[in-house]
């Protein structure tokens, strides 16, 4: 790298530091911070127990089946995997993006599980 461009500065873990800076800066914007706090609460509540996780998987399987039957999803090898909701991590900004995408993909199933939690009443805070 230095041979190609001798004026290049090397900063150890530059990409990692940049990600941490981006996450820290996003916490300073109230709306963004609140959004990701709510996202974390949703992910934690829906994946808090194996029962909730199983309900999420079952609801998503039904949603996928209905969407295929209605022609809203294409079928193929490796397509339409059930998956799960992804938790965002502090060290990788891309994990925040993947968390949002997973919630969007499983939104209907997540709403069903949250409704079940509300109906049954939670035994934890």
C-alpha positions in Angstrom: 0.0 0.0 0.0 2.8 2.5 0.9 4.6 1.6 -2.3 1.6 2.6 -4.4 0.9 5.8 -2.5 3.7 7.0 -0.3 1.5 9.8 1.2 -1.0 7.3 2.6 -1.4 7.3 6.4 -2.1 4.0 8.1 -4.5 4.0 11.0 -4.8 0.8 12.9 -8.4 -0.4 13.1 -9.6 2.7 11.1 -12.7 0.9 9.8 -13.6 -0.4 13.3 -13.1 3.1 14.8 -15.2 4.6 12.1 -18.0 2.2 12.8 -17.9 2.9 16.5 -17.9 6.7 15.8 -21.0 6.3 13.6 -22.8 4.3 16.3 -21.8 6.8 18.9 -22.9 9.8 16.8 -26.3 8.1 16.0 -26.9 8.0 19.7 -26.7 11.8 19.9 -29.7 12.1 17.5 -32.7 11.5 19.7 -35.0 10.1 17.1 -32.5 7.6 15.8 -31.5 6.6 19.4 -35.1 6.1 20.4 -35.8 4.1 17.2 -33.0 1.6 17.9 -33.9 1.4 21.6 -37.5 0.4 20.5 -36.1 -2.0 18.0 -33.9 -3.6 20.7 -37.0 -4.0 23.0 -39.0 -5.6 20.2 -36.2 -8.1 19.4 -35.6 -8.9 23.1 -39.3 -9.4 23.8 -39.9 -11.6 20.8 -36.9 -13.7 21.2 -36.9 -13.8 25.1 -38.2 -17.3 25.3 -38.1 -20.4 23.2 -42.0 -20.3 23.2 -42.0 -16.9 21.6 -39.3 -17.9 19.2 -41.3 -21.0 18.1 -44.4 -18.8 17.7 -42.4 -16.4 15.5 -41.1 -19.3 13.3 -44.6 -20.8 13.0 -46.2 -17.4 12.1 -43.5 -16.6 9.6 -43.9 -20.1 8.0 -47.6 -19.4 7.6 -46.9 -15.9 6.1 -44.4 -17.4 3.6 -46.9 -20.1 2.6 -49.7 -17.6 2.0 -47.4 -15.2 0.0 -46.3 -18.1 -2.2 -49.9 -19.2 -2.7 -50.9 -15.6 -3.6 -47.9 -15.3 -6.1 -46.2 -12.6 -4.0 -43.0 -14.6 -3.5 -40.9 -16.5 -6.0 -39.9 -20.0 -5.2 -36.5 -21.5 -5.8 -33.6 -23.3 -4.1 -32.7 -21.5 -0.9 -35.4 -19.0 -1.2 -38.0 -18.1 1.4 -36.1 -19.4 4.4 -38.0 -18.7 7.7 -35.2 -17.0 9.5 -35.4 -15.0 12.7 -35.1 -11.4 13.9 -31.6 -10.2 14.2 -30.2 -8.2 17.1 -28.2 -5.1 16.4 -24.6 -4.9 17.8 -22.7 -1.9 18.9 -19.5 -2.6 17.0 -21.0 -3.0 13.5 -23.2 -0.4 11.9 -24.2 -3.0 9.3 -25.8 -5.1 12.1 -28.3 -2.2 12.7 -29.2 -2.4 9.0 -29.6 -6.2 9.1 -31.7 -5.9 12.2 -34.1 -3.4 10.5 -34.3 -5.6 7.4 -35.1 -8.8 9.4 -37.9 -6.9 11.3 -39.3 -5.7 8.0 -39.2 -9.2 6.5 -40.9 -10.7 9.6 -43.1 -7.8 10.6 -46.4 -9.6 10.4 -45.1 -12.6 12.3 -43.5 -10.3 14.9 -46.9 -8.5 15.4 -48.6 -11.9 16.0 -46.0 -12.9 18.6 -46.3 -9.5 20.4 -50.1 -9.8 20.4 -49.7 -13.3 21.9 -47.4 -11.9 24.6 -49.9 -9.2 25.4 -52.9 -11.7 25.5 -51.1 -14.2 27.7 -49.4 -11.7 29.9 -45.7 -11.6 30.4 -44.1 -13.1 33.5 -41.0 -11.0 33.1 -40.5 -7.2 33.1 
